[in-house]
Amino acid sequence: MISIAPDAFADHHEITITPISGSGSGSGCELTDKGCYNPSTATVNVGGVVIFSNTDSVSHTFSSGVPSDDVIGTEFNSGMLAPGDSAEWIPQNIGEFSYFDMIHPWMQGTIIVQEAAAEEPVVVEEVVEEPVVVEEVVEEPVVVEEVVEEPVVVEEVVEEPVVVEEVVEEPVVVEEVVEEPVVATQESEEEGGGCLIATAAYGSELAPQVQLLREIRDNQLMNTESGSAFMSSFNEAYYSFSPYIADMERESPIFKEIVKAGLTPMLSTLAIMENAESESEVLGLGLSVIALNLGMYIGLPAFGIIKVIQSRKN
């Protein structure tokens, strides 16, 4: 007789993803084994619940896609989560989904959505005890033959012992199917982060203008203490509004051309930073570039407005 007993397999009904503490203060977590999220690569079943919980001390977003995508958040977008806030996503499609933080774009992770594992039964084989077979020899009666004038000859049949054959019960054999855990291969995260507004304006991260901004950031600013401090403060403010402007550029070609024209003077002044190598040069040339941009984008328009007002009065 064979009986079947159910065996519960591991599932992934719910998983919580949190940012690594301090990952939003500056890039570098993406170069470690742990990455910028806990877990960096998460596995969940279709119909399960993914909880994005901001346990850090600064604001974060959880948006599907990578910084170079023209359209982000097609699968999920938590919006800006303040410290202590959380959001949920219930996946409906199987696959691997990359996501990143729009405020801190170097923070990137992966969610693997799989089918729920089918429950496999444990097969138990049970040996039923067979009855004991006893073979018994029946005693035959004694036969006495009497002959006249001859001594009596008695032939006696000796009783043979009873032979008992016993079947020894064998133990029940249980074959148990041991579940093997699913091992998720962690994929290496992409190094990322860039100017969302410039990428949307020029159409690609490989555009010369976008590469100029990236080279100045990596080769001049991030190699000095003052430049790194400036980029940390700048990113905190820049990525709070740049995703919305980038979306407006993709939706309106006219607005995209206006932004492109407005970026041209700034790119010309930033070319000066390519000559900065030491800490003092980065600080001096950086202040000069900031002053030039303030003059072009604020000073000149303000001067023109004042002249127009004075001419109307005259």
Buried (B, 14 or more C-beta within 10 A) or exposed (E): EEEEEEEEBEEBEEBBBBBBEEBBBBBEBBEEEEBBBBBBBBBBBBEBBBEBBBBBEBBBBBBBBBBBBEEBBEBBBBEBBEEEBBBEBEBEEEEEBBBBBBBBBBBBBBBBBBEEEEEEEBEBEEEEEEEEEEEEEEEEEEEEEEEEEEEEEEEEEEEEEEEEEEEEEEEEEEEEEEEEEEEBEEEEBBEBBBBBBBBBBBBEBEBEBBBBBBEBBEEBBBBBEEBEEBBBEEBBEBBBEBBEBBBBBBEEEEBBEEBBEEBEBBBEBBEBBEEBEEEEBBBEBBEEBEEBBEEBEEEEEEEEEEEEEEEEEE
